[in-house]
Amino acid sequence: MRNLIISALLFISIATSAQNSSTSKEKEWISLFNGTDLTGWIIKIADQEINHNLNETFVVEDSMIRIRYNKYDEFNEAFGHMYYETPYSDYVLAFDYRFVGEQLKGGASWNVRNSGIMLHSQSAESNEYGQDFPVSIELQLLGGLNKGERTTANVCTPGTAVEMDGKVNYKHCINSTSKTYHGDQWVHCEAIVKGGESMTFIVEGDTVLNFQHPQIGGGFISNNNPEPDWGKFGVERDANDWISKSGTVLTSGYISLQAESHPIDFKNIMLLDLSGCKE
């Protein structure tokens, strides 16, 4: 009988511990989107003031953040980003996205079914008035074009660079090994961000890209050219300051959703803050 009582108590203890652990883990995940409005997000569109949502580019419908261009006549280089208000360093970001509809007239050919989420980004407020893209690491999202291959969860580097195989890679966009996702289907992505150490991108459960030491440096939008061309993309006032910081590893920053001429939907935007975790 004594052994039965001890076994029962041990079982209850383990079950309670597991339940508490599960509850704790669930509580660690936070939603960056409340499902009803854009509370907690800051909008910056090139050549617009902070929080001017030009032509209602960013809208909330059916518990989704939707980037829409139905009130535009033409794109006119209105590159936009919407920033979550809190910066993070070590975290896991999870979200679902889908491309829908047709690209807005005036968008570049390379922006068909093209968007992204910017990581370790400068703040919305620190962008220059006419700046097209924040200095950041972009988790680039691409949709298939119904023919050929087109990977998603690539890395692009506006004003930045990353290390791969022990060397700094100045190529502006580096492809992942993901599958191609055609049509308007939902795609699930995750980014494991470990401060200035590394970033890992995961698509539908498959690890598709990993790189190290995200850093300031290289051309603002360039392939293998470390000579900056910042003014071309609206960075003039702060160009020399950014250039002087070349090689500085980015250890934290803001998360932003990109708007660059093709409609896209986002939902289930969740974050697991890993700050202070030992494992």
RARA-V466998 format. One record per residue. N is the residue number from 1. RES is the residue in one small letter. SS is DSSP state (a for helix, b for strand, c for the rest). Layout:
# RARA-V466998
N/RES/SS + N/RES/SS
This chain:
# RARA-V466998
1/m/c + 2/r/a + 3/n/a + 4/l/a + 5/i/a + 6/i/a + 7/s/a + 8/a/a + 9/l/a + 10/l/a + 11/f/a + 12/i/a + 13/s/a + 14/i/a + 15/a/a + 16/t/a + 17/s/a + 18/a/a + 19/q/a + 20/n/a + 21/s/a + 22/s/a + 23/t/a + 24/s/a + 25/k/a + 26/e/a + 27/k/a + 28/e/a + 29/w/b + 30/i/b + 31/s/b + 32/l/c + 33/f/c + 34/n/c + 35/g/c + 36/t/c + 37/d/c + 38/l/c + 39/t/c + 40/g/c + 41/w/b + 42/i/b + 43/i/b + 44/k/b + 45/i/b + 46/a/c + 47/d/c + 48/q/c + 49/e/c + 50/i/c + 51/n/c + 52/h/c + 53/n/c + 54/l/a + 55/n/a + 56/e/a + 57/t/c + 58/f/b + 59/v/b + 60/v/b + 61/e/b + 62/d/c + 63/s/c + 64/m/b + 65/i/b + 66/r/b + 67/i/b + 68/r/c + 69/y/c + 70/n/c + 71/k/c + 72/y/c + 73/d/c + 74/e/c + 75/f/c + 76/n/c + 77/e/c + 78/a/c + 79/f/c + 80/g/b + 81/h/b + 82/m/b + 83/y/b + 84/y/b + 85/e/c + 86/t/c + 87/p/c + 88/y/b + 89/s/c + 90/d/b + 91/y/b + 92/v/b + 93/l/b + 94/a/b + 95/f/b + 96/d/b + 97/y/b + 98/r/b + 99/f/b + 100/v/b + 101/g/b + 102/e/b + 103/q/b + 104/l/c + 105/k/c + 106/g/c + 107/g/c + 108/a/c + 109/s/a + 110/w/a + 111/n/a + 112/v/c + 113/r/c + 114/n/b + 115/s/b + 116/g/b + 117/i/b + 118/m/b + 119/l/b + 120/h/b + 121/s/b + 122/q/c + 123/s/c + 124/a/c + 125/e/c + 126/s/c + 127/n/c + 128/e/c + 129/y/c + 130/g/c + 131/q/c + 132/d/c + 133/f/c + 134/p/c + 135/v/c + 136/s/c + 137/i/b + 138/e/b + 139/l/b + 140/q/b + 141/l/b + 142/l/b + 143/g/c + 144/g/c + 145/l/c + 146/n/c + 147/k/c + 148/g/c + 149/e/c + 150/r/c + 151/t/b + 152/t/c + 153/a/c + 154/n/b + 155/v/b + 156/c/b + 157/t/c + 158/p/c + 159/g/c + 160/t/b + 161/a/b + 162/v/b + 163/e/b + 164/m/b + 165/d/c + 166/g/c + 167/k/b + 168/v/b + 169/n/b + 170/y/c + 171/k/c + 172/h/c + 173/c/b + 174/i/b + 175/n/c + 176/s/c + 177/t/c + 178/s/c + 179/k/c + 180/t/b + 181/y/c + 182/h/c + 183/g/c + 184/d/c + 185/q/c + 186/w/c + 187/v/b + 188/h/b + 189/c/b + 190/e/b + 191/a/b + 192/i/b + 193/v/b + 194/k/b + 195/g/c + 196/g/c + 197/e/c + 198/s/b + 199/m/b + 200/t/b + 201/f/b + 202/i/b + 203/v/b + 204/e/c + 205/g/c + 206/d/b + 207/t/b + 208/v/b + 209/l/b + 210/n/b + 211/f/b + 212/q/b + 213/h/b + 214/p/b + 215/q/b + 216/i/b + 217/g/c + 218/g/c + 219/g/c + 220/f/c + 221/i/c + 222/s/c + 223/n/c + 224/n/c + 225/n/c + 226/p/c + 227/e/c + 228/p/c + 229/d/c + 230/w/a + 231/g/a + 232/k/a + 233/f/a + 234/g/c + 235/v/c + 236/e/c + 237/r/c + 238/d/c + 239/a/a + 240/n/a + 241/d/a + 242/w/a + 243/i/a + 244/s/a + 245/k/c + 246/s/c + 247/g/c + 248/t/c + 249/v/b + 250/l/c + 251/t/c + 252/s/c + 253/g/b + 254/y/b + 255/i/b + 256/s/b + 257/l/b + 258/q/b + 259/a/b + 260/e/c + 261/s/c + 262/h/b + 263/p/b + 264/i/b + 265/d/b + 266/f/b + 267/k/b + 268/n/b + 269/i/b + 270/m/b + 271/l/b + 272/l/b + 273/d/b + 274/l/c + 275/s/c + 276/g/c + 277/c/c + 278/k/c + 279/e/c
